[in-house]
């Protein structure tokens, strides 16, 4: 499963102090009417609702905080909130900004796990699918008021040849989406051409396509990004996949695709093995 969100800039979260306001000097008022009263902090803003639906655009999905209003789940929607959790802003006794890399990585890892659990299926199916995770954290004002929640949404990339792309309308039932046999025939990652060729765009395999991501190929955790030795081994492994599936071994065609630099920075250590496919 790929991840939509990029790590964005930090939003400062001030330390919230609480306590009693103490008066200075003596107080000769026996009624206590002139004494200071305890300060009471307001309750933090309520977290988002689980199972809420939204019509998200890619532009909205790339933002750190949410602004889209929920829509009825029985109407067309592209996003479903599958989990709401809390993050820990403290590291070694220091309060981190909500937008800091450490907090966002913490949220990202939790959201990936929760979406994977929600859609089910094997790890390989999850990685080969167009299912993606989108997460949001509180606004600066909500953080000031003590909000420590995050929202985790499920989307399915519509891909396409353009830079904008989009998300497909979600089906009525999304829980265990990737468990049925043939789930990748609908939600798998396919291409309108070979990766890197003119006109290439990722599309769900339910759409017309000519190539399909058939397998994932592991890359050494210690290798450099785009290192030739690791790439050569991955190409060879992809060729083996092609030879096992091709009807004519003399007409093998395959392409190994490295993860993007952003995916690599986020810890992804596998690439996609693409083969021709009629669809």
C-alpha positions in Angstrom: 0.0 0.0 0.0 1.4 3.3 -0.9 0.9 6.4 1.1 -0.6 9.7 -0.1 0.6 12.1 2.6 4.0 13.9 2.5 5.6 15.2 5.7 4.9 18.9 5.9 6.3 21.8 8.0 6.0 22.0 11.7 3.1 23.6 13.6 4.3 24.8 17.0 2.4 23.4 20.0 3.0 25.6 23.1 3.3 24.0 26.5 0.0 24.5 28.3 0.5 25.5 31.9 -2.2 25.0 34.5 -2.4 26.0 38.2 -3.9 28.4 40.7 -3.7 32.2 40.6 -2.2 33.2 43.9 -2.9 36.6 45.4 0.0 38.8 46.6 0.1 40.2 50.2 -2.5 39.8 52.9 -6.2 39.5 52.5 -8.3 41.1 55.3 -11.7 40.3 53.6 -13.2 37.5 55.8 -15.8 36.7 53.1 -13.1 35.8 50.6 -14.9 37.8 48.0 -11.8 39.5 46.8 -9.7 36.3 46.5 -8.6 34.9 43.2 -10.5 31.9 41.8 -8.9 28.8 40.3 -8.4 28.7 36.5 -10.2 25.9 34.8 -8.8 24.7 31.4 -11.5 24.0 28.8 -11.9 20.5 27.5 -9.9 19.7 24.3 -11.8 19.8 21.0 -13.6 16.6 20.2 -11.8 14.2 17.9 -13.3 13.4 14.4 -15.9 10.6 14.1 -14.9 7.1 13.0 -16.9 5.9 9.9 -17.4 9.4 8.6 -17.3 9.8 4.8 -15.8 12.6 2.7 -15.4 13.6 -0.9 -11.6 14.2 -0.7 -9.5 15.5 -3.6 -5.8 14.8 -3.9 -5.1 18.4 -3.0 -7.1 18.0 0.3 -5.4 14.7 1.0 -1.9 16.3 0.9 -2.8 18.8 3.6 -1.8 18.3 7.2 -5.1 19.4 8.6 -8.6 18.6 7.4 -11.1 21.2 6.1 -13.6 19.1 4.1 -17.1 18.6 5.5 -18.4 15.1 5.9 -21.0 13.8 3.5 -23.7 11.1 3.9 -22.1 7.7 3.5 -25.0 6.5 1.3 -24.0 9.2 -1.2 -20.9 9.2 -3.4 -17.7 9.6 -1.3 -14.0 9.0 -1.9 -12.8 8.7 1.7 -13.8 6.8 4.8 -12.4 7.4 8.3 -11.4 4.0 9.5 -9.7 5.0 12.7 -9.1 7.9 15.1 -6.3 7.6 17.6 -4.0 9.7 19.8 -0.3 10.5 19.3 2.4 11.0 21.9 4.0 14.5 21.5 6.8 13.8 24.1 10.2 12.5 23.2 12.9 12.4 26.0 10.9 14.9 28.0 10.6 17.4 25.2 7.3 18.5 23.7 7.4 18.1 19.9 5.5 20.2 17.4 2.4 18.5 15.8 3.9 18.9 12.4 7.4 17.6 13.4 8.8 14.7 11.4 8.8 12.5 14.6 5.1 13.1 15.3 4.0 12.7 11.6 6.0 9.5 11.2 4.4 8.2 14.4 0.9 9.0 12.9 1.8 7.6 9.5 3.0 4.2 10.9 -0.2 3.9 13.0 -2.4 4.8 10.1 -0.8 2.4 7.7 -1.3 -0.5 10.2 -4.9 0.5 10.8 -5.8 0.7 7.1 -4.0 -2.6 6.4 -6.0 -4.2 9.2 -9.2 -2.7 8.0 -8.9 -3.9 4.3 -7.4 -7.2 5.2 -5.8 -9.6 2.7 -2.1 -10.5 2.4 0.7 -8.1 2.7 1.5 -8.7 -0.9 -2.1 -7.8 -2.0 -2.0 -4.7 0.2 1.3 -3.5 -1.5 0.0 -4.3 -5.0 -3.3 -2.5 -4.5 -4.4 1.1 -5.1 -5.6 1.4 -1.5 -3.9 4.3 0.2 -3.8 5.8 3.7 -4.5 9.5 4.4 -4.0 11.0 7.8 -4.8 14.3 9.4 -3.6 16.0 12.7 -5.1 18.9 14.6 -4.9 22.5 13.5 -2.7 24.9 15.4 -5.7 26.2 17.3 -6.9 22.7 18.2 -3.4 21.8 19.3 -3.3 24.9 21.5 -6.5 23.7 23.1 -4.9 20.3 23.9 -6.0 18.1 21.0 -3.8 15.1 20.5 -5.8 13.1 18.1 -5.2 12.0 14.5 -7.7 10.9 11.8 -6.9 8.0 9.5 -8.8 7.7 6.2 -9.0 5.0 3.5 -8.9 6.1 -0.1 -8.4 4.3 -3.5 -6.3 6.0 -6.0 -7.8 6.5 -9.4 -4.4 7.2 -10.9 -4.4 8.4 -14.5 -1.8 10.0 -16.8 -2.1 13.5 -15.4 -0.3 14.9 -12.4 -3.5 15.6 -10.5 -5.0 12.2 -10.5 -7.9 11.6 -8.1 -9.7 9.0 -6.0 -12.4 6.5 -7.0 -15.8 6.5 -5.4 -15.7 3.9 -2.5 -17.9 0.9 -2.6 -20.7 0.4 -0.1 -18.6 -2.2 1.9 -14.9 -1.5 2.4 -14.0 -3.6 5.4 -11.9 -6.6 4.3 -11.8 -5.1 0.8 -8.7 -7.1 -0.3 -9.6 -10.5 1.1 -11.9 -11.9 -1.6 -10.3 -13.9 -4.5 -9.8 -11.6 -7.4 -9.8 -8.4 -5.3 -6.7 -7.1 -7.3 -8.6 -7.5 -10.6 -10.6 -4.5 -9.4 -8.3 -2.7 -6.9 -4.9 -3.7 -8.0 -2.3 -1.4 -9.6 -2.2 -1.4 -13.4 -0.8 0.8 -16.0 -2.0 2.4 -19.3 1.5 1.6 -20.7 4.8 0.2 -19.5 6.2 2.2 -16.6 8.4 4.9 -18.0 6.9 4.8 -21.4 4.9 7.7 -22.9 1.3 7.7 -21.8 2.0 5.7 -18.7 -0.4 6.2 -15.8 -1.4 4.1 -12.9 -5.0 3.0 -12.8 -7.0 0.5 -10.8 -7.0 -2.8 -12.7 -10.8 -2.5 -13.2 -9.9 0.2 -15.7 -8.6 -0.4 -19.2 -4.9 -1.2 -18.9 -2.0 -2.9 -20.7 0.5 -3.6 -17.9 0.0 -4.8 -14.3 2.1 -4.8 -11.1 2.3 -8.6 -10.6 4.7 -8.9 -7.6 6.8 -6.9 -5.2 10.6 -7.3 -5.1 12.5 -6.8 -1.8 15.4 -4.4 -1.8 18.2 -4.6 0.8 17.6 -2.3 3.7 21.2 -1.1 3.6 21.5 -0.3 -0.1 21.7 3.2 -1.5 18.7 4.5 -3.3 18.8 3.5 -7.0 22.1 1.6 -6.5 23.0 -0.4 -9.6 23.9 -3.7 -7.8 20.5 -3.8 -6.0 18.7 -2.7 -9.1 20.3 -5.5 -11.2 19.3 -8.2 -8.6 15.8 -6.8 -8.5 15.6 -6.9 -12.4 16.7 -10.5 -12.3 14.1 -11.4 -9.7 11.4 -9.7 -11.8 12.6 -11.6 -14.9 12.1 -14.8 -12.9 8.5 -13.8 -12.2 8.0 -13.1 -15.9 9.4 -16.4 -17.0 7.1 -18.3 -14.6 4.0 -16.6 -16.0 4.8 -16.1 -19.7 3.3 -18.5 -22.2 6.3 -18.0 -24.5 9.7 -17.7 -22.7 11.2 -16.2 -25.9 8.9 -13.2 -25.7 9.5 -12.1 -22.1 8.8 -8.5 -21.2 9.1 -7.1 -17.7 10.0 -3.9 -15.9 11.2 -3.4 -12.4 10.2 -0.1 -10.8 11.9 1.4 -7.8 9.9 3.1 -5.1 9.8 6.9 -5.4 12.3 8.9 -3.4 9.6 10.0 -1.0 8.5 6.4 -0.5 12.1 5.4 0.0 12.6 8.1 2.6 9.5 6.8 4.3 11.0 3.4 4.7 9.6 1.5 1.7 12.2 -1.2 0.7 10.5 -3.0 -2.1 9.7 -2.2 -5.7 7.1 -3.4 -8.2 7.6 -6.0 -10.9 5.4 -5.1 -13.9 4.4 -7.5 -16.7 2.2 -7.0 -19.8 -1.5 -7.7 -19.0 -4.7 -7.5 -21.1 -7.4 -5.6 -19.3 
